Amino acid sequence: MSKSRRRRNRSRQQSRSGQPVVADHTTSDLTEDRSDEELDDTPAPARQRAWLSQEARQKAVNDLAAWARRPEAAILIAIVVVAALLRFWDLGTRAVHHDESLHGYYSWFMVQGGGFIHNPLLHGTVQFIATSFVFRLFGASDATLRFLPALLGTIVVALPYLLYRHRMGTLGALMASGLLAISPGILYFSRFARNDIYMVLITLVLFWTMWAYMDSRRLRYLVIASATLAIGFATKEVMYLLVLVPLTFLFLAHVGDAKRLIRTPLREWPPAAVFGLILTTLVLPMGAAGVALFQNILGLHLANPDSGVSVAEGALANLPGPVGAPISQGPGVTTWIIERLSGLPGVGFDLANLDEIQNPAAGTLLGIQALDIAVFVLLALFGVGAALGIIWHRRHWLIIAGVFWFLIAILFTTLFTNGIGFGSGVWQSLGYWVAQQDVGRGSQPWYYYFMVLSVYELMPLVAALVTGFFILRRRPSFMTFDVFLIYWFLLALVLLLMAGEKMPWLSIHLTLPIIMIAGRGLGEYLPQALNQVRQITRQADALRVGHAVAVGGLAVLLILTVNSSLRASFENGDVPVEMLVYTQTSPTLEQAVDEIDRYAAATGDGQHLPLTIDTAHGYSWPWHWYLRDYTNVEYRCMGGESVCGAGSPVVTDENPPRGLIMALNTDSASNIQTTEWGSIEANRVRIPLRWWFPEGVYRGDQYYEGLGIGDIARGAIDPGAWSTIWTYWTLREPPWRLGSSDIYVYFPSDYAPELSTPPDPVYGPA
């Protein structure tokens, strides 16, 4: 078929539907697709000169000016401005969460010259590198700690229009942008120093490159995809799940034509298949640690299990050493190579790390060490990917892979200051979370995400469900953008339900496709519905009345959604009556820090004021962040041997804490056995360090198993249950009191702190 004939057919289709027609990239296009070189055989220098020419620059300016005169420009700008105000307003007032304090402290530590060593417990390095850069520019504070999430969250709002309007329609893209601006989950975690909002942006860009490449076959989109993928892996390990969306989607699109593809040279593959191939060549080595799923069969510690998991019969037990790392019985070939490389200038290998991953109790496979097998698997998968890429197009693949692996190397090694970070990033990133799968962080029931989404994202959820129904009723071909949106949501839901960890911040990876589907549907159907509503005055038939009811219902849900956003991010930002607020630092702790600052100024000690912080049960966080500028802080476990380990010193007159002000875990109070400290108990204040939502409300009697289907069915017909749900949904009043972990803050006897402790109990019966 000629190009002109195809254009005429597409124009006729577009004129009939009134909507832009999206190219259907199926394997049936195989014989018509051209190679990259055939698509654009203009020499690269010529293309670059054309891009930088005066005419090109003037055209770009004219296009921007023309766009600015359109109504959609004013709408988008208004949406982005509102989003920015919501994200940056009062950014530093909420108490810093435990996770935020870790991210903030280690970023600040980098600014102080301490460097950063990749640790999958803290996820990737991107957040720390980027936050430390912000600290260098603006200083370290609660507000600057959250600056980048707020900035990226604002950019995310604009992306549906900037990247997807040709597929969603202008109105649909603007609808999606508006919903992202006011989404309770997206807004809350845009004001939260975690890397989840980074991943939302990365997801939108990566998925856009897939469709952009299928439209144009431009190399630039593969390069952008590889860079985005590398940054995603170095940001958070949820990238391993998110990349499965385009990979499996493209695989399913071509599985029916697999025999034909196999017989076809790779360079002649259709663009959809090429994109999937390139992603596969990059992802294969990053997924090498997946072989640890078979470590019990092999008898090798390829991903050291977590010590907190009970060992099943026949399973490997935890050994001393990093969780998720391969543990060898002794030195091997890889060890020998690393020892030789460590002597080279500029190579940041710390040989002490090798001792951590060796243990005589570890097994071998035919005398081969676990580390050597891990490296072999990694290199083998890299070799397979490289072979496929070079067969496809050597020069292009080397560019794509070069960008990917350069970013992986520079980010995981923290700008080439931690050589061992490359290995931990490529292997332990996945290995750690394979080991964590049985831990089940959060221990949430299977229906957790359904519950969170129904509380916070009901309006886009309802719109998405209706849109999905109408899309599927049309029976569209698989390789369409609408079907991709539905597939994205369904696969993300399945993967997150299967994942051991279930947390509120992960719910935004479901919120994103829900909003994209809702925006697509609202953009297409809302104008029709509004037109039907306007005609009610002339003819009030059932169809028009139905449209009016639907529009009115969506308007009510929209108002409730805005209310939920404002309440969760501003009114209750650090009060866990919100399910989004997970094990949150109490705002009273900030008051205690203010009192410490006030006392330090009054005594003249300033930042040299002696302080003692009890570290029992992990209570040193978020103190590390709040007291980062104090130079005389004693972090000391005072919980006794049962908590701190054998030989831990008990606080006595001979071994007292040295701080003039002390923060003590309430469980450690009985460990203080001195008259001196006992005499000032009247001057201590009990405050919640952390508090949390009463999860027993939705877990039922079987706390860790959650409610069964029968329990849910009985609750569905219980008026009392619906009354409780309505009260919480509208007023945010849980039926049970909030849980908390408390501390005592001891002040000198001559100082009267001004602390306002929360009411007791906070909501519901004790």
Protein Blocks (a to p, Z undefined) as FASTA:
>chain_A
ZZklmmmmmmmmmmmnopacdddddfklmmmpccfklmmmcdfklmmmmmmpmklmmmmm
mmmmmmmmpmklmmmmmmmmmmmmmmmgoklmpccdfklmmmmmmmmmmmnonopaddfk
lopfklmmmmmmmmmmnopafklmmmmmmmmmmmmmmmmmmmmmmmnojklmmmmmmmmm
momklmmmmmcccfklmmmmmmmmmmmmmmmmmmnopaklmmmmmmmmmmmmmmomklmm
mmmmmmmmmmmmmmmmmmmmmmpcfklpcfklmmmmmmmmmmmmmmmmmmmmmmmmnopa
fbccdfkbccdehiacddeddehiacdfbdcfklmmmmmmmmpghiacdfklmmmmgcfk
bcceehiafklmmmmmmmmmmmmmmmmmmmmommlmmmmmmmmmmmmmmmmnoooiamkl
mmmmmmmmmmmmmmmmmnogoiaafklmmmmmmmmmmmmmmmmmmmmmmmmmnopafkbf
klmmmmmmmmmmmmmmmpmbdcfklmmmmmmmmmmmmmmmmmmmmmmmmmmmmmmmmocc
fklmmmmmmmmmmmmmmmmmmmmmmmmmmmmmmackbfklgciadfklmmmmmmmmmmmm
mnonmmmlccdddfehhlmbcklmmmmmpcbbccddfebjmlnoghiacddfklccfbfb
dcddfklmmmpccfklmmmmmmpccddfbdcddfklmnojmlmnopafklmmmmmmgmkl
mmmmmmmmmnopafbdcddddddddddfkbccddddddddeeiiZZ
